[in-house]
Amino acid sequence: MKKQVIVYSAEGCIECSMVKKVLTEENIPFEVRDVLTNPEYQKEVEKYGFLGIPVTVVEDKAVKGFNNQLQELIILAKK
């Protein structure tokens, strides 16, 4: 069973779009939480130790940005 994946992002964020595109290509369902429309989502991002976006979360692991660590989360999400 695939795990819940959350992507904290905002409208116009290029890296956020790249993360969502890769997850879509990998057939991984995800929930988008726009930090600009809901201040609570920004607080959630900060609880993971980040100030910026995109932040992708799978279980208790969080990765900021579009980088190699994102691939590790993709593997985790597919388990």
Summary of the structure (lengths in Angstrom):
residues: 79
radius of gyration: 11.4
end to end distance: 6.9
largest distance: 31.8
contacts: 213
relative contact order: 0.25
helix: 41%
strand: 22%
